[in-house]
Amino acid sequence: MSTVRSIERRLYVRRMSDRELASQAAAVRGEMAPRAMEWNGIWTGFMVFVGVSVLLLSFVFGVGFSSLNPLESSSWTGVGAGTMAWSAVALLIATFLGAWVAGGTPATSRRHGMMRGVALWGLIMLTTLLLVGWVTGTAVAATSGVAGAALGNAPNLSAARVTSVLQNNGINNITQGQAATISTQLMSGDRTGAANTLATNANIPTARAESILNQVSAPVAGAATSAGQAVKQGGTSVSWGLFWISLIGLGCAVLGGAAGGGGMELRRAIPHTGQPA
């Protein structure tokens, strides 16, 4: 029985050795080796990428939050910018190491390693797209809920705002119904009508009424402008940031795959001596 098992083991080792030599010979001739794009190497590289990313990102966020001073606004800005920059560096390092492992598992040529690196990069981009889509959908849903609630309360808040501004300017003879009418006219964009209504009900000149209404609408317009600018700047920064990180990540994946695949040249150069009979 032991003799049969020994013979089977020798035959298996010989078959694997012949397969390895055939793959190496195809790679030398510039042909596509049958095992050049085996997904076990790509998935191994992806798991390495995930593990290294979690490790490095945990370290980056740990250092960032440790140096944060909650009482200083400049500290929040500095920590946020530094954390984002080092997070990008950590992801690029993880991409390179993952591609390096994928390019050398199993042994292939440098060109095949680069191909595996590109495939790994595509897998990482797909995962990133799914995560970003999920986070964006959640953020949009939350923002829509808050905006809907704010819009639902807008008429009452606007009327209270009109009354408060009028009282601050010494006008106390405007009723809540008149303030609501002025608020409705302002929200519909009829500033002239709102000014005429205020001037008539408060018995003041139209020019002064327009000046007072500017105090009512200016904070709202300023807030809307600020929110729009924040959304624009945030969307632009995120979009270009993802573009450049993806592009540089592709370069890291190609370099890592080439390094992993090219590191097997010494192994290919070892001649096959055969197995003992």
C-alpha positions in Angstrom: 0.0 0.0 0.0 2.8 2.4 0.9 4.4 1.7 -2.5 1.3 2.6 -4.4 0.9 5.8 -2.5 4.5 6.7 -3.1 4.1 6.1 -6.8 0.9 8.2 -6.9 2.6 11.0 -5.1 5.6 10.9 -7.5 3.2 11.0 -10.5 1.3 13.9 -9.0 4.5 15.9 -8.4 5.7 15.2 -11.9 2.4 16.3 -13.4 2.6 19.6 -11.5 6.2 20.1 -12.4 5.4 19.5 -16.1 2.5 21.9 -15.9 4.8 24.6 -14.3 7.4 24.1 -17.0 4.8 24.4 -19.8 3.5 27.6 -18.3 7.0 29.0 -18.0 7.9 28.1 -21.6 4.7 29.7 -22.8 5.5 32.9 -20.9 9.0 33.0 -22.4 7.6 32.7 -25.9 5.3 35.6 -25.2 2.2 33.4 -25.2 -0.6 33.5 -22.7 -0.1 30.9 -20.1 -3.1 28.8 -19.3 -2.9 29.8 -15.6 -2.0 33.4 -16.2 -5.3 34.9 -15.1 -6.3 32.4 -12.4 -8.7 34.2 -10.1 -7.2 32.7 -6.9 -4.3 35.1 -7.2 -6.6 38.1 -7.8 -8.9 37.3 -4.9 -5.8 36.7 -2.7 -4.6 40.2 -3.6 -8.0 41.6 -2.9 -8.0 40.1 0.5 -4.6 41.6 1.2 -5.8 45.0 0.0 -8.8 44.8 2.4 -6.6 43.7 5.3 -3.9 46.3 4.7 -6.5 49.1 4.2 -8.3 48.3 7.5 -5.0 48.2 9.3 -3.6 51.5 7.9 -6.9 53.4 8.0 -7.4 52.4 11.6 -4.0 53.8 12.4 -4.6 57.0 10.5 -8.0 57.7 12.1 -6.6 56.8 15.5 -3.8 59.3 15.2 -6.2 61.9 13.7 -8.7 61.7 16.5 -6.0 61.6 19.2 -4.6 64.9 18.0 -8.1 66.6 17.8 -8.9 69.5 20.0 -12.8 69.8 20.1 -12.7 73.4 21.3 -10.7 74.8 18.3 -12.3 75.0 14.9 -8.9 75.1 13.2 -8.1 71.7 14.8 -11.2 70.2 13.1 -10.1 71.6 9.7 -6.5 70.4 10.1 -7.4 67.0 11.3 -10.0 66.5 8.5 -7.5 67.6 5.7 -4.7 65.5 7.2 -6.8 62.4 7.7 -8.1 62.6 4.1 -4.6 62.9 2.7 -3.1 60.1 4.7 -6.2 57.9 4.0 -5.5 58.3 0.3 -1.9 57.4 0.8 -2.9 54.3 2.9 -5.3 53.1 0.1 -2.6 53.5 -2.5 -0.1 51.5 -0.4 -2.8 48.8 0.1 -3.4 48.7 -3.7 0.3 48.2 -4.4 0.7 45.4 -1.9 -2.5 43.7 -3.1 -1.4 43.9 -6.7 2.1 42.6 -5.7 0.6 39.6 -4.1 -1.9 39.0 -7.0 0.9 39.3 -9.5 3.0 36.6 -7.9 0.2 34.1 -6.9 0.8 31.7 -8.7 4.1 32.4 -10.4 3.7 34.3 -13.7 5.6 36.7 -15.9 5.8 40.4 -15.4 3.2 41.1 -18.1 0.8 38.7 -16.6 1.4 40.3 -13.2 0.5 43.6 -14.6 -2.7 42.2 -16.1 -3.7 40.8 -12.7 -2.9 44.2 -11.1 -5.3 45.8 -13.5 -8.0 43.2 -12.8 -7.5 43.8 -9.1 -7.8 47.5 -9.6 -11.1 47.0 -11.4 -12.4 44.9 -8.6 -11.4 47.6 -6.1 -13.1 50.3 -8.2 -16.3 48.2 -8.3 -16.3 47.8 -4.5 -15.6 51.5 -4.1 -18.4 52.4 -6.5 -20.9 50.2 -4.5 -19.8 51.7 -1.2 -19.9 55.3 -2.5 -23.3 54.7 -4.1 -24.7 53.3 -0.8 -23.3 56.2 1.3 -24.5 58.8 -1.2 -28.0 57.2 -1.3 -28.2 57.3 2.5 -27.0 60.9 2.6 -29.4 62.0 -0.1 -32.3 60.3 1.7 -31.4 61.9 5.0 -30.9 65.3 3.4 -34.3 65.1 1.6 -36.0 64.3 4.9 -34.5 67.2 6.6 -35.2 69.5 3.7 -38.8 68.3 3.5 -39.3 69.0 7.2 -37.7 72.4 6.9 -39.9 73.3 3.9 -43.0 72.1 5.8 -42.2 74.5 8.6 -41.1 77.3 6.4 -44.4 79.4 6.3 -44.7 79.6 10.1 -41.0 80.3 10.6 -41.1 83.0 7.9 -44.1 84.7 9.5 -42.3 84.6 12.9 -39.2 86.0 11.3 -41.2 88.9 9.7 -42.8 89.8 13.1 -39.5 89.7 14.9 -37.7 91.9 12.3 -40.6 94.4 12.4 -40.6 94.6 16.1 -36.8 95.2 16.1 -37.5 98.1 13.8 -40.1 99.6 16.1 -43.2 98.4 14.1 -45.6 96.8 16.5 -48.9 97.4 14.7 -48.7 94.4 12.3 -50.9 91.5 13.1 -50.0 87.8 12.7 -52.3 87.6 9.7 -50.7 90.5 8.0 -47.2 89.1 8.8 -48.3 85.8 7.3 -49.5 87.6 4.1 -46.2 89.4 3.8 -44.3 86.1 4.4 -46.3 84.4 1.7 -45.6 87.2 -0.8 -41.9 87.0 0.0 -41.8 83.2 -0.5 -43.5 83.5 -3.8 -41.0 86.1 -5.0 -43.3 89.1 -5.0 -41.1 91.5 -3.1 -42.8 94.5 -4.5 -46.2 93.3 -3.3 -44.8 92.5 0.1 -43.3 95.9 0.4 -46.5 97.6 -0.6 -48.5 95.5 1.9 -46.1 96.4 4.7 -46.1 100.1 3.8 -49.9 100.2 3.7 -50.5 98.3 7.0 -47.7 99.9 8.9 -48.2 103.4 7.4 -44.5 103.8 6.5 -42.8 104.8 3.2 -42.3 102.1 0.6 -38.6 102.6 0.6 -38.4 101.9 4.3 -40.6 98.9 3.9 -38.2 97.5 1.3 -35.2 98.1 3.5 -36.9 96.2 6.4 -37.9 93.3 4.2 -34.3 93.0 3.0 -33.4 92.2 6.6 -36.0 89.4 6.5 -34.9 87.8 3.3 -31.2 88.4 3.5 -30.4 85.6 6.0 -32.6 83.1 4.1 -30.8 84.0 0.8 -27.4 83.9 2.5 -28.1 80.5 4.0 -29.3 79.1 0.6 -26.3 80.5 -1.1 -24.0 79.1 1.5 -25.6 75.7 1.2 -25.4 75.7 -2.5 -21.8 76.6 -2.5 -21.0 73.9 0.1 -22.7 71.3 -2.1 -20.9 72.5 -5.2 -17.5 72.6 -3.6 -18.0 69.3 -1.8 -19.2 67.5 -4.9 -16.4 68.9 -7.0 -13.7 68.0 -4.5 -15.0 64.5 -4.0 -15.4 63.9 -7.8 -11.9 65.1 -8.7 -10.4 63.4 -5.6 -11.9 60.0 -6.6 -10.6 60.6 -10.2 -7.0 61.2 -9.2 -7.0 58.5 -6.5 -8.4 56.0 -9.1 -5.8 57.1 -11.7 -2.9 56.9 -9.3 -4.3 53.6 -7.9 -4.2 52.2 -11.4 -0.5 53.0 -11.6 0.1 51.5 -8.2 -1.7 48.3 -9.3 0.2 48.0 -12.5 3.6 48.6 -10.7 2.6 46.1 -7.9 1.5 43.5 -10.4 4.7 43.9 -12.4 6.9 43.7 -9.3 5.0 40.5 -8.1 5.1 38.8 -11.5 8.7 39.8 -12.3 9.9 38.6 -8.9 9.5 35.0 -10.2 12.2 35.1 -12.9 14.8 33.4 -10.7 12.4 30.5 -10.1 11.8 30.1 -13.8 15.6 30.0 -14.5 16.1 26.9 -12.3 16.4 23.9 -14.6 14.1 21.0 -14.3 16.1 18.0 -13.0 13.2 15.5 -13.0 11.9 13.4 -10.1 13.6 10.3 -8.8 11.9 7.1 -10.0 
